[in-house]
Amino acid sequence: MLIKWIITALLFVILYHLFRALFAMLKGQETSKNMSKMLGKRVFYSLAVILFISLSSQFGLIKLNRFEAATTHTQIQTNKATQHQQSANTKPQPEMQSVD
């Protein structure tokens, strides 16, 4: 549970630096160096979160939600009727009668 709190805190730090860089960008040209430092910190913290999540899942500290990408379904035929021969010919076939 502690690991999830650490990840959440790091995500909030990322958002904080992102919004500080936004406000620095809106102020003007004189704070462009400050803005690039904020964005650099955001990239660093994003990398730290990704590494932290991947390492903690490798060591078994957190369990990731894994799902099947494709689920296969089997279909069972329930009727036992015999299948008729199908033809792509649309003309009506003449009926054959046997004369006794």
C-alpha positions as CSV (number, residue, x, y, z in Angstrom):
1,M,0.0,0.0,0.0
2,L,2.9,2.3,0.7
3,I,4.2,1.9,-2.8
4,K,0.8,3.1,-4.2
5,W,1.0,6.2,-2.1
6,I,4.6,6.9,-3.3
7,I,3.5,6.5,-6.9
8,T,0.5,8.8,-6.3
9,A,2.7,11.4,-4.7
10,L,5.2,11.3,-7.6
11,L,2.3,11.8,-10.0
12,F,1.2,14.9,-8.1
13,V,4.7,16.2,-8.2
14,I,4.7,15.8,-12.0
15,L,1.4,17.7,-12.2
16,Y,2.8,20.4,-10.0
17,H,5.9,20.9,-12.2
18,L,3.8,20.8,-15.3
19,F,1.5,23.6,-14.1
20,R,4.4,25.7,-12.8
21,A,6.0,25.5,-16.3
22,L,2.7,26.5,-17.8
23,F,2.5,29.6,-15.6
24,A,6.1,30.4,-16.3
25,M,5.4,30.1,-20.0
26,L,2.4,32.4,-19.8
27,K,4.5,35.1,-17.9
28,G,6.8,35.7,-20.8
29,Q,10.2,35.5,-22.3
30,E,12.3,36.3,-19.2
31,T,11.4,33.1,-17.4
32,S,12.0,30.7,-20.3
33,K,15.0,29.2,-18.5
34,N,12.8,28.6,-15.4
35,M,10.2,27.0,-17.6
36,S,12.7,24.6,-19.2
37,K,13.9,23.5,-15.8
38,M,10.4,22.8,-14.7
39,L,9.7,20.7,-17.8
40,G,13.0,18.9,-17.3
41,K,12.0,18.0,-13.7
42,R,8.7,16.8,-15.0
43,V,10.4,14.5,-17.5
44,F,12.8,13.2,-14.7
45,Y,9.9,12.5,-12.4
46,S,7.9,10.7,-15.1
47,L,10.9,8.5,-15.8
48,A,11.2,7.8,-12.1
49,V,7.6,6.8,-11.9
50,I,7.9,4.4,-14.8
51,L,11.0,2.8,-13.4
52,F,9.5,2.6,-9.9
53,I,6.4,0.9,-11.2
54,S,8.3,-1.6,-13.4
55,L,10.8,-2.5,-10.7
56,S,8.2,-2.9,-8.0
57,S,6.2,-5.2,-10.3
58,Q,9.3,-7.2,-11.1
59,F,10.1,-7.7,-7.4
60,G,6.5,-8.6,-6.7
61,L,5.7,-5.6,-4.5
62,I,2.7,-4.6,-6.6
63,K,0.5,-6.7,-8.8
64,L,-0.4,-5.3,-12.2
65,N,-3.8,-5.8,-13.7
66,R,-3.1,-8.2,-16.6
67,F,-5.8,-9.2,-19.1
68,E,-6.1,-11.4,-22.1
69,A,-5.9,-9.4,-25.3
70,A,-8.0,-11.8,-27.2
71,T,-10.5,-14.2,-25.7
72,T,-11.4,-17.3,-27.7
73,H,-14.9,-18.6,-27.5
74,T,-16.0,-22.1,-28.5
75,Q,-19.4,-22.6,-30.1
76,I,-21.2,-25.9,-29.7
77,Q,-23.8,-27.0,-32.3
78,T,-26.9,-28.1,-30.5
79,N,-29.1,-29.2,-33.3
80,K,-28.5,-32.6,-35.0
81,A,-30.2,-31.9,-38.3
82,T,-28.4,-32.9,-41.4
83,Q,-27.1,-30.1,-43.5
84,H,-28.3,-29.7,-47.0
85,Q,-26.0,-29.1,-50.0
86,Q,-26.0,-25.4,-50.8
87,S,-25.4,-24.0,-54.2
88,A,-24.5,-20.5,-55.4
89,N,-26.8,-21.0,-58.5
90,T,-29.9,-18.8,-58.2
91,K,-31.9,-20.6,-60.9
92,P,-34.6,-22.9,-59.6
93,Q,-33.5,-26.5,-60.2
94,P,-35.9,-28.8,-62.0
95,E,-37.3,-31.4,-59.7
96,M,-36.6,-35.0,-60.5
97,Q,-39.5,-37.4,-60.2
98,S,-39.3,-41.1,-60.6
99,V,-42.0,-42.7,-62.7
100,D,-43.2,-46.1,-61.5
